[in-house]
Amino acid sequence: MRYWLMKSEPDVFSVDDLAVAPQRTAAWWGVRNYQARNFMRDDMRLRDQAFFYHSSCPHPGIAGVIEVARLAYPDETQFDPKSDYHDPVATRSNPRWFNVDVRLVRKTRLLGIHEMRKHPQLAGMRVLQRANRLSITPVQVTEWRFILKLLEEPQGT
């Protein structure tokens, strides 16, 4: 099993939106970075787990645990001229952008980025690196386990 961190702006798609989706499952659409796309297309496997991370908001941080429920397939938004994610170069016979389906495992307390930065065990995480803009990043198993323990503690302890 592999572990990931997947960012979404909560005003676009939040952990609460996933919680009310049919079967608590939805496509992780709109990724327009080649490296993040490649992670989904080439590296993610069924049942891989990820932290659902709220980004570009007043209180960024981990808000839930999700799992890959369907392997990569073409992102439909690339074909829709009305979509903000439309790509005029993409065709159905040669799609450029992919998504996976994710399923909510559980919502968590918000583990904010400032709290995460307090722990040297997490210093290597890409989400904590300055100028990191990737919406999907791998998480090391040691980081995964450490964060799961943090999520069980009351906020800020």
Residue pairs with C-beta under 8 A, 6 or more apart in sequence:
1 45
1 47
1 48
1 49
2 43
2 44
2 45
2 48
2 138
3 48
3 49
3 50
3 138
3 139
3 140
3 141
3 143
3 144
4 39
4 44
4 48
4 49
4 50
4 51
4 136
4 137
4 138
4 139
5 50
5 51
5 53
5 62
5 125
5 126
5 127
5 136
5 137
5 138
5 139
6 28
6 50
6 51
6 52
6 53
6 66
6 102
6 135
6 136
7 53
7 54
7 55
7 127
7 134
7 135
7 136
8 14
8 28
8 52
8 53
8 54
8 55
8 135
9 54
9 55
9 56
9 57
10 16
10 54
10 57
10 63
11 57
12 30
13 26
14 54
14 63
15 52
15 54
15 63
15 64
15 104
15 107
16 107
17 26
18 24
18 25
18 26
18 52
18 64
18 66
18 102
18 104
19 104
19 107
21 104
23 103
24 103
24 104
25 69
25 70
25 101
25 102
25 103
25 104
26 101
26 102
27 75
27 99
27 100
27 101
27 102
28 40
28 99
28 100
28 101
28 102
29 75
29 76
29 77
29 85
29 99
30 75
30 77
30 84
30 85
30 99
31 37
31 40
31 75
31 97
31 98
31 99
31 135
31 136
32 85
32 87
32 97
33 133
33 134
33 135
35 134
36 134
36 135
36 136
36 137
37 96
37 97
37 98
39 136
39 137
39 138
40 72
40 98
40 99
40 100
40 136
41 72
41 98
42 72
43 138
44 68
44 71
44 72
44 100
45 68
45 71
46 68
46 69
46 70
46 71
47 67
47 68
48 67
48 68
49 65
49 66
49 67
49 68
49 105
49 144
50 65
50 66
50 67
50 68
50 102
50 136
50 139
51 62
51 64
51 65
51 66
51 139
51 147
52 62
52 63
52 64
52 65
52 66
52 102
52 104
53 60
53 61
53 62
53 63
53 127
54 60
54 61
54 62
54 63
54 110
55 135
59 110
59 112
60 112
60 113
61 110
61 111
61 112
61 113
61 115
61 116
62 108
62 110
62 111
62 116
62 147
62 151
63 107
63 108
63 110
64 104
64 105
64 106
64 107
64 108
65 104
65 105
65 106
65 108
66 102
66 103
66 104
66 105
67 102
67 103
67 105
68 100
68 101
68 102
69 100
69 101
69 102
69 103
70 100
70 101
71 100
72 98
72 99
72 100
73 98
73 99
73 100
74 92
74 95
74 97
74 98
74 99
75 85
75 95
75 97
75 98
75 99
77 83
77 84
77 85
77 86
77 97
78 85
78 86
78 87
78 90
78 95
78 96
78 97
79 86
79 90
79 92
79 95
80 86
81 88
85 97
87 96
87 97
89 96
90 96
90 97
108 151
109 151
109 154
109 155
110 155
111 147
111 150
111 151
111 155
113 127
113 128
115 150
115 155
115 156
116 122
116 125
116 127
116 128
116 147
116 150
117 128
119 146
119 150
121 142
121 143
121 146
122 128
122 143
122 146
122 147
124 140
124 143
125 137
125 139
125 140
125 143
126 132
126 134
126 137
126 138
127 137
139 147
